[in-house]
Amino acid sequence: MKNIAIIMGGYSSEYKISLISGNVVYQFLDKTKFNGFRIHIFKEKWVYVDANDSEFPIDRNDFSVTVDGKKITFDCVFNAIHGTPGEDGLMQAYFELLGIPQTACDYYQAALTFNKRDLLSVLKPYGIKTATSYYLNKGDLIDTNAIVEKVGLPCFVKPNKAGSSFGISKVKTAAELPIAIEVAYKEDNEIIIESFLDGTEVSVGVINYKGEITVLPITEIVSENDFFDYEAKYLGKSQEITPARISDEMTQKVGEIAKRAYKALKMKGFSRSEFIIVDGEPHMLEMNTIPGLTTESLLPQQAKEAGISLEDLFSNAIELALA
């Protein structure tokens, strides 16, 4: 029996969703193969939380925990932290230094994909289309005329390094830009402002399944709100239709682009890429490397449609990490 540390929580606004994801992994872990340990990672504490919700501090020198005088070490880490420090490469680098296998991509890929600007720049030479964008760093002069001239209206203002749609605004007039920029700066000191893409939004899961890079059934997202924001994602204000209502030809095209991105970046583990299809051309918005793993989340929905149970999905991730 392998000891599996399921890390969850994190330092960002996404910590509550991460705790749900981590508990789903814990719940569906194959108990015949693995001993699951829930590890909460917060700025103020790293702790193992047992079945009675008692907490035991993690020794960060070797990522071990002592319970009732007995030291426990881990064979593998299942990474379920959305946002920093689980999705931006910090935990990946830490575990690499300690020589502990973990289920997510490597630290460089995590840092790259977490930075929307850098990710899209790296993928452009591979023929992957994106929205027109304008970049701002905190302290930069805000020239609303220059922004509107470049990206047009409406446009989206997003934190460059954040997830779960925190800090994102859809801006319809130039007068709304400064407010939207302030909202985004609450999540990150770098901002990406993108042109509005009017088309069909789809989410494409790509995983390594039993050693083969596999595109999962694609999900179409129809938001009741202006866009796929936090409410739409987590509070039921959207329709998530799997498989997406797009042609077989488009399914193949967008799946091939998502797979090309996964291969080009030398990815491992899970990825979920978001696209908007405009006039028959998929435009990539971002790639998530620690996508939501709740029972309602997109990647588990897609796996279910492909006939892959949560138990199988999680076992596969651990077995590939240990290989």
Secondary structure, DSSP 8 states (H G I E B T S, - for coil): -EEEEEEEE-SSTTHHHHHHHHHHHHHHS-TTTEEEEEEEE-SS-EEEE-TT--EEEEETTTTEEEETTEEE--SEEEE---STTTSSSHHHHHHHHHT--BSS--HHHHHHHHSHHHHHHHHGGGT-EE--EEEEETTS---HHHHHHHH-SSEEEEESS--TTTT-EEE-SGGGHHHHHHHHHTT-SEEEEEE---SEEEEEEEEEETTEEEE---EEEEESSSSS-HHHHHSS-EEEESS-SS-HHHHHHHHHHHHHHHHHTT--SEEEEEEEEETTEEEEEEEESS---STTSHHHHHHHHTT--HHHHHHHHHHHHH-
